[in-house]
Amino acid sequence: MAGFDLSVTDKLLTTTRAVRKRLDLSRPVPDQIIRDCLELTLQAPTGSNKQGWRWIVVTDAAKRAALADIYREGAGTYLTESQKKAEAAGKVQDGRVYSSAQYLADNLQDAPVHVIPCIRVDHLPPNPPQRVWAGLMGSIMPAVWSFQLALRSRGLGSTLTTLHLSNGEKAADLLGIPEGIMQVGLLPVAYTIGDDFKPARRPPLDDVLHWNAWDGEQA
Ligand SMILES: Cc1cc2nc3c(=O)[nH]c(=O)nc-3n(C[C@H](O)[C@H](O)[C@H](O)COP(=O)(O)O)c2cc1C
C-alpha cells in the first residue's frame, strides 16, 4: 500500500461536487486558506513542465459585482431556457443542475471570493493544432481540480464555471489581464453549508470504457 487511507482519498474524489446553493455567502473566507489551496495547485502536471498558470483572486466587492454582471450577460436566458427544456423532457437531474446554475448566476456577486484560473498563451503559433489546445487545457485543468479538492478538504466549495467567458474581454479589462493570458473559467469560492456531499449518480463505467479497441458504441 502507498500509505494513503483510501476511504479518505476516495471520499474526497467522489464527493467533490459543483457547489452552488450550498455556498455559505455570509461567511468570510480568510485569504490564507485561498493561498494554501493555491499553493497545492503548484504540484499539478503541465505540458513540458511549462507551469504557465496564473491565478487571479478577486475579493473586492465592486469587482465581484462587475464580474457577476458579466457572467449574467454571458448566461443570457440559456440557463432558464435549458431548465424549462429539461423539465419538459422529464430530465429531472438536468433540471436541477440548471436551477442550481441559475441560483449561482443570481447570487455570484455574494460569493466572498472569485478565482479566475488563467494560462499563458503568448507562445502559441497562429491557428494552433488540436495537440496544442489539448496541451493548454491539460496544463491548467488538473490544477483547477487540485484547487477544488483542496477547498473541499478544508470545508469550502466551488464550481468551475465558464459562462463569463462569452464576454471574457470585459473581465480582462476590469482586472487588467494582459494579451497573451487566457482565462479558462471563474470559480466562486465559499465555505459550504454542511459537508455531507454525496457521490453523483453516473452511468456505469462500462458504458464509456473501451479496452484495447473501440468496439460496440457508435461515436
Ligand atoms: C468545463 C466546465 C464548465 C462548466 N461551466 C459551468 C458554468 O458556467 N456554470 C455553472 O453553474 N456550472 C458549470 N459547470 C459545472 C457543471 O455543471 C457540473 O460540474 C456538472 O453539472 C456536474 O456536477 P458535479 O460537478 O457536482 O458532479 C461547468 C463544469 C465544467 C467541467
The ligand as an SDF file (V2000), in Angstrom:
LIG
                    3D

 31 33  0  0  0  0  0  0  0  0999 V2000
  -15.8180   22.8840  -18.3490 C   0  0  0  0  0  0  0  0  0  0  0  0
  -16.9280   23.1040  -17.3610 C   0  0  0  0  0  0  0  0  0  0  0  0
  -17.6980   24.2460  -17.4600 C   0  0  0  0  0  0  0  0  0  0  0  0
  -18.7270   24.4910  -16.5440 C   0  0  0  0  0  0  0  0  0  0  0  0
  -19.4110   25.6710  -16.6170 N   0  0  0  0  0  0  0  0  0  0  0  0
  -20.3480   25.9430  -15.6790 C   0  0  0  0  0  0  0  0  0  0  0  0
  -20.9820   27.2280  -15.6500 C   0  0  0  0  0  0  0  0  0  0  0  0
  -20.6840   28.1140  -16.4500 O   0  0  0  0  0  0  0  0  0  0  0  0
  -21.9030   27.4560  -14.6670 N   0  0  0  0  0  0  0  0  0  0  0  0
  -22.2220   26.5220  -13.7340 C   0  0  0  0  0  0  0  0  0  0  0  0
  -23.0590   26.8030  -12.8610 O   0  0  0  0  0  0  0  0  0  0  0  0
  -21.6450   25.2860  -13.7360 N   0  0  0  0  0  0  0  0  0  0  0  0
  -20.7040   24.9940  -14.6710 C   0  0  0  0  0  0  0  0  0  0  0  0
  -20.0630   23.7800  -14.6480 N   0  0  0  0  0  0  0  0  0  0  0  0
  -20.3810   22.7910  -13.5940 C   0  0  0  0  0  0  0  0  0  0  0  0
  -21.1390   21.5810  -14.1540 C   0  0  0  0  0  0  0  0  0  0  0  0
  -22.4860   21.9390  -14.3800 O   0  0  0  0  0  0  0  0  0  0  0  0
  -21.0640   20.4190  -13.1260 C   0  0  0  0  0  0  0  0  0  0  0  0
  -19.7200   20.0460  -12.9730 O   0  0  0  0  0  0  0  0  0  0  0  0
  -21.8690   19.2200  -13.5870 C   0  0  0  0  0  0  0  0  0  0  0  0
  -23.2350   19.5270  -13.5900 O   0  0  0  0  0  0  0  0  0  0  0  0
  -21.6360   18.0030  -12.7200 C   0  0  0  0  0  0  0  0  0  0  0  0
  -21.9120   18.2970  -11.3750 O   0  0  0  0  0  0  0  0  0  0  0  0
  -20.8990   17.8030  -10.2510 P   0  0  0  0  0  0  0  0  0  0  0  0
  -19.5990   18.5160  -10.5580 O   0  0  0  0  0  0  0  0  0  0  0  0
  -21.4890   18.2370   -8.9580 O   0  0  0  0  0  0  0  0  0  0  0  0
  -20.7590   16.3390  -10.3810 O   0  0  0  0  0  0  0  0  0  0  0  0
  -19.0180   23.5330  -15.5430 C   0  0  0  0  0  0  0  0  0  0  0  0
  -18.2280   22.3700  -15.4520 C   0  0  0  0  0  0  0  0  0  0  0  0
  -17.1940   22.1700  -16.3280 C   0  0  0  0  0  0  0  0  0  0  0  0
  -16.3420   20.9380  -16.1640 C   0  0  0  0  0  0  0  0  0  0  0  0
  1  2  1  0
  2  3  1  0
  2 30  2  0
  3  4  2  0
  4  5  1  0
  4 28  1  0
  5  6  2  0
  6  7  1  0
  6 13  1  0
  7  8  2  0
  7  9  1  0
  9 10  1  0
 10 11  2  0
 10 12  1  0
 12 13  2  0
 13 14  1  0
 14 15  1  0
 14 28  1  0
 15 16  1  0
 16 17  1  0
 16 18  1  0
 18 19  1  0
 18 20  1  0
 20 21  1  0
 20 22  1  0
 22 23  1  0
 23 24  1  0
 24 25  2  0
 24 26  1  0
 24 27  1  0
 28 29  2  0
 29 30  1  0
 30 31  1  0
M  END
$$$$
